[in-house]
Amino acid sequence: MIDNPDIGVPAPAWKRLRFEATAAAAEEPSLSSYLSAAILTHTTLGQALSYHLAEKLSNLVVGTQQVRHVISGAYESERNLVSLAEADLQAVLERDPACRGVLQPFLFFKGFLALQTHRIAHELWRQGRETLAFHFQSRASELFDVDIHPAARIGGGVMLDHASGITIGETAVVGEGCSLLHGVTLGGTGKEVGDRHPKIGRGVLLSVGAKILGNITIGDEAKVAAGSVVLKDVPAHCTVAGVPAKVVGGPSCCQPAKTMDQGIPDQTGI
């Protein structure tokens, strides 16, 4: 039982993870050692994340203990990182009907793991450790099929659902509470330099295969339908669809990123 987690994590999330890990170890003895090493031997969520991510990300270039040291250092230097991880866990739990608890995303969901890897890479980038940040980006791309530039800024409570093929460019910004499905691209439109990637507002739903290109803005709680190519700004609370995308309805359902409603509103003329 943890009374005072030391890296800024509210106790209930950590307690729930430990509870689920203990139950899973009892139900599946073949995984008990793994669950113990990854979760139950640690005293905080930050320590468990450091261990688990290091086991995933290490290779012959940078060993497990080195990676774990880097991640632990990032959590110590920016204590909000663990709070962000907790918010991301909660987002998956609330929005993914296939998720049965916090243990699943923590151990197995590559969207969650890729996002936490990016958060570490982004902290390294902020510290001026660009080469190591790129190493973490490369490992996440290899392992999780998610390619996020270390400089990209991503708010808390974000879900990368299924995650395969997600690409986010250097100057992109993703607001709090967004949901991105597999195949989403936040990219540029050519070889331009400088601020060239999309700015995604709060609570936006980017559905399967959506491509948002250029230094454009997607307004708060907007929805981009599956397979759309967005080349212009999208107003808040609107739904866009098509190639190129056009406004097809609005306002969309309240909080589309939370409801995960990917339907197109039956409204026209907006």
C-alpha positions as CSV (number, residue, x, y, z in Angstrom):
1,M,0.0,0.0,0.0
2,I,1.4,3.4,-1.1
3,D,0.5,6.4,1.0
4,N,2.8,9.0,-0.6
5,P,3.9,8.3,-4.2
6,D,7.1,10.3,-4.7
7,I,6.7,11.5,-8.3
8,G,3.4,13.4,-8.1
9,V,1.0,10.6,-8.8
10,P,-2.4,10.5,-7.1
11,A,-2.5,7.3,-5.1
12,P,-5.7,5.7,-6.5
13,A,-4.3,5.1,-10.0
14,W,-1.2,3.4,-8.7
15,K,-3.2,1.4,-6.2
16,R,-5.5,0.3,-8.9
17,L,-2.6,-0.8,-11.1
18,R,-1.1,-2.8,-8.2
19,F,-4.4,-4.4,-7.4
20,E,-5.0,-5.5,-11.0
21,A,-1.4,-6.8,-11.3
22,T,-1.8,-8.8,-8.1
23,A,-5.0,-10.3,-9.3
24,A,-3.5,-11.1,-12.7
25,A,-0.5,-12.8,-11.1
26,A,-2.8,-15.0,-9.1
27,E,-4.9,-15.9,-12.1
28,E,-2.0,-16.5,-14.5
29,P,1.1,-17.9,-12.6
30,S,3.1,-18.0,-15.8
31,L,3.2,-14.2,-15.8
32,S,3.6,-13.7,-12.1
33,S,7.4,-13.0,-12.3
34,Y,6.9,-10.6,-15.1
35,L,4.1,-8.7,-13.2
36,S,6.2,-8.6,-10.1
37,A,9.2,-7.2,-11.9
38,A,7.3,-4.7,-13.9
39,I,4.9,-3.5,-11.2
40,L,4.7,-5.1,-7.8
41,T,8.3,-4.6,-6.8
42,H,8.1,-0.9,-7.3
43,T,6.8,1.8,-5.0
44,T,5.6,4.4,-7.5
45,L,4.0,4.6,-10.9
46,G,7.1,6.4,-12.1
47,Q,9.4,3.6,-11.0
48,A,7.2,1.0,-12.7
49,L,7.1,3.0,-15.9
50,S,10.8,3.5,-15.9
51,Y,11.4,-0.3,-15.6
52,H,8.7,-1.3,-18.1
53,L,9.7,1.2,-20.8
54,A,13.4,0.4,-20.4
55,E,12.7,-3.3,-20.9
56,K,10.9,-2.3,-24.2
57,L,13.2,0.3,-25.5
58,S,16.7,-1.1,-24.7
59,N,18.8,-2.6,-27.4
60,L,22.5,-3.3,-28.2
61,V,23.1,0.4,-28.6
62,V,21.7,1.5,-25.2
63,G,21.3,-1.2,-22.5
64,T,18.4,-1.6,-20.2
65,Q,20.0,0.0,-17.1
66,Q,21.1,3.0,-19.1
67,V,17.6,3.5,-20.6
68,R,16.0,3.1,-17.2
69,H,18.4,5.7,-15.7
70,V,17.5,8.1,-18.5
71,I,13.8,7.6,-18.0
72,S,14.0,7.9,-14.2
73,G,16.0,11.1,-14.6
74,A,13.4,12.5,-16.9
75,Y,10.6,11.7,-14.4
76,E,12.6,13.4,-11.6
77,S,13.4,16.5,-13.6
78,E,9.8,16.9,-14.9
79,R,7.5,15.5,-12.3
80,N,4.4,16.3,-14.4
81,L,5.3,13.5,-16.8
82,V,3.9,10.8,-14.5
83,S,0.7,12.8,-14.0
84,L,0.4,13.0,-17.8
85,A,0.9,9.2,-18.0
86,E,-1.9,8.7,-15.4
87,A,-4.2,11.0,-17.4
88,D,-3.4,9.0,-20.6
89,L,-4.2,5.7,-18.8
90,Q,-7.5,7.1,-17.6
91,A,-8.3,8.3,-21.2
92,V,-7.8,4.7,-22.5
93,L,-9.9,3.3,-19.7
94,E,-12.8,5.7,-20.4
95,R,-12.8,5.6,-24.2
96,D,-11.7,2.1,-25.3
97,P,-14.5,-0.5,-24.9
98,A,-11.9,-3.3,-25.2
99,C,-10.0,-2.0,-22.2
100,R,-10.8,-3.9,-19.0
101,G,-8.6,-1.9,-16.6
102,V,-5.3,0.1,-16.3
103,L,-3.1,-3.0,-16.4
104,Q,-3.9,-3.7,-20.1
105,P,-2.7,-0.4,-21.5
106,F,0.2,-0.1,-19.1
107,L,1.6,-3.5,-20.2
108,F,0.3,-4.1,-23.7
109,F,-1.2,-1.1,-25.5
110,K,1.4,0.2,-27.9
111,G,-0.4,3.6,-28.3
112,F,0.0,4.2,-24.6
113,L,3.6,3.0,-24.6
114,A,4.5,5.0,-27.7
115,L,3.0,8.1,-26.1
116,Q,5.0,7.7,-22.9
117,T,8.1,7.1,-24.9
118,H,7.4,10.4,-26.8
119,R,6.9,12.3,-23.5
120,I,10.4,11.1,-22.4
121,A,11.9,12.0,-25.8
122,H,10.3,15.5,-25.6
123,E,11.7,16.1,-22.2
124,L,15.2,15.1,-23.5
125,W,14.6,17.5,-26.4
126,R,13.8,20.3,-24.0
127,Q,17.0,19.6,-22.2
128,G,19.0,19.9,-25.4
129,R,19.8,16.2,-25.6
130,E,18.6,15.9,-29.2
131,T,20.6,12.9,-30.3
132,L,19.2,10.8,-27.4
133,A,15.7,12.1,-28.1
134,F,16.0,11.0,-31.7
135,H,17.1,7.6,-30.5
136,F,14.0,7.2,-28.4
137,Q,11.9,8.4,-31.3
138,S,13.5,5.8,-33.6
139,R,13.0,3.0,-31.1
140,A,9.3,3.9,-30.7
141,S,8.9,3.9,-34.4
142,E,10.5,0.4,-34.7
143,L,8.6,-1.1,-31.8
144,F,5.2,0.5,-31.9
145,D,4.8,1.8,-35.5
146,V,4.3,5.3,-34.1
147,D,6.6,8.1,-35.4
148,I,6.4,11.3,-33.3
149,H,9.1,14.0,-33.6
150,P,10.6,14.7,-30.2
151,A,9.8,18.4,-30.5
152,A,6.0,17.8,-31.0
153,R,3.9,19.0,-28.1
154,I,1.1,16.8,-26.8
155,G,-1.3,17.6,-24.0
156,G,-2.5,15.2,-21.3
157,G,-5.4,12.7,-21.4
158,V,-4.6,11.7,-25.0
159,M,-5.4,8.3,-26.5
160,L,-3.6,6.8,-29.5
161,D,-6.1,4.0,-30.3
162,H,-4.5,1.0,-32.0
163,A,-1.8,3.5,-33.0
164,S,-0.3,1.8,-36.0
165,G,0.9,4.3,-38.6
166,I,0.4,7.4,-36.6
167,T,2.9,10.2,-37.7
168,I,3.2,13.5,-36.0
169,G,5.6,16.2,-37.3
170,E,8.1,18.5,-35.5
171,T,6.0,21.6,-35.0
172,A,2.7,19.9,-34.5
173,V,0.7,20.5,-31.3
174,V,-2.0,18.2,-29.9
175,G,-4.3,19.6,-27.3
176,E,-5.5,18.0,-24.1
177,G,-8.1,15.2,-24.3
178,C,-7.7,14.3,-28.0
179,S,-8.2,10.9,-29.5
180,L,-6.2,9.8,-32.5
181,L,-6.9,6.5,-34.3
182,H,-4.5,4.5,-36.4
183,G,-3.2,5.9,-39.6
184,V,-3.5,9.5,-38.5
185,T,-0.9,11.9,-40.0
186,L,-0.1,15.4,-38.7
187,G,2.3,16.5,-41.5
188,G,3.6,19.3,-43.6
189,T,2.8,20.0,-47.3
190,G,6.3,20.0,-48.8
191,K,9.9,21.0,-48.0
192,E,9.0,24.2,-46.2
193,V,10.9,24.9,-43.0
194,G,9.8,26.6,-39.7
195,D,6.3,26.2,-38.2
196,R,4.7,23.9,-40.8
197,H,2.6,21.3,-38.9
198,P,-1.1,21.3,-37.6
199,K,-2.3,22.7,-34.4
200,I,-5.0,20.4,-32.9
201,G,-7.3,21.9,-30.3
202,R,-8.7,20.3,-27.1
203,G,-10.9,17.3,-27.3
204,V,-10.6,16.7,-31.0
205,L,-11.3,13.3,-32.6
206,L,-9.1,12.4,-35.5
207,S,-10.6,9.2,-37.0
208,V,-8.9,6.3,-38.9
209,G,-6.6,7.4,-41.6
210,A,-7.2,11.2,-41.3
211,K,-4.5,13.3,-42.8
212,I,-4.1,16.9,-41.5
213,L,-1.4,18.7,-43.5
214,G,0.2,22.1,-43.1
215,N,0.3,24.8,-40.4
216,I,-3.5,24.8,-40.0
217,T,-5.7,24.8,-36.9
218,I,-8.3,22.2,-35.9
219,G,-10.7,23.8,-33.4
220,D,-11.7,22.5,-30.0
221,E,-14.0,19.4,-30.0
222,A,-13.9,19.2,-33.8
223,K,-14.2,15.8,-35.6
224,V,-12.3,14.7,-38.6
225,A,-13.9,11.7,-40.4
226,A,-12.1,8.6,-41.4
227,G,-10.0,8.9,-44.5
228,S,-10.3,12.7,-44.8
229,V,-7.5,15.0,-46.0
230,V,-7.6,18.3,-44.2
231,L,-5.8,21.3,-45.9
232,K,-7.6,24.2,-44.3
233,D,-8.6,25.4,-40.8
234,V,-11.5,23.6,-39.2
235,P,-13.8,25.6,-36.9
236,A,-14.4,24.4,-33.4
237,H,-17.3,21.9,-32.8
238,C,-17.6,21.0,-36.5
239,T,-17.3,17.7,-38.4
240,V,-15.3,17.6,-41.6
241,A,-15.1,14.8,-44.1
242,G,-13.8,14.1,-47.6
243,V,-10.8,14.7,-49.9
244,P,-10.2,17.5,-49.5
245,A,-12.2,17.8,-46.3
246,K,-15.2,20.1,-46.1
247,V,-17.5,20.9,-43.2
248,V,-20.4,18.4,-43.3
249,G,-22.1,19.2,-40.0
250,G,-21.9,21.0,-36.7
251,P,-21.8,21.4,-34.0
252,S,-20.7,17.8,-33.6
253,C,-21.6,15.7,-30.6
254,C,-20.4,17.0,-27.3
255,Q,-16.8,15.9,-26.6
256,P,-16.3,13.7,-29.6
257,A,-12.9,12.5,-28.4
258,K,-14.5,11.0,-25.3
259,T,-17.6,9.6,-26.9
260,M,-15.5,8.2,-29.8
261,D,-18.5,8.8,-32.1
262,Q,-17.1,8.6,-35.6
263,G,-20.4,9.1,-37.4
264,I,-21.0,12.0,-39.7
265,P,-23.8,14.4,-38.5
266,D,-27.0,14.5,-40.5
267,Q,-26.7,18.2,-41.1
268,T,-25.8,20.2,-44.2
269,G,-25.5,23.8,-45.4
270,I,-22.9,24.9,-42.8
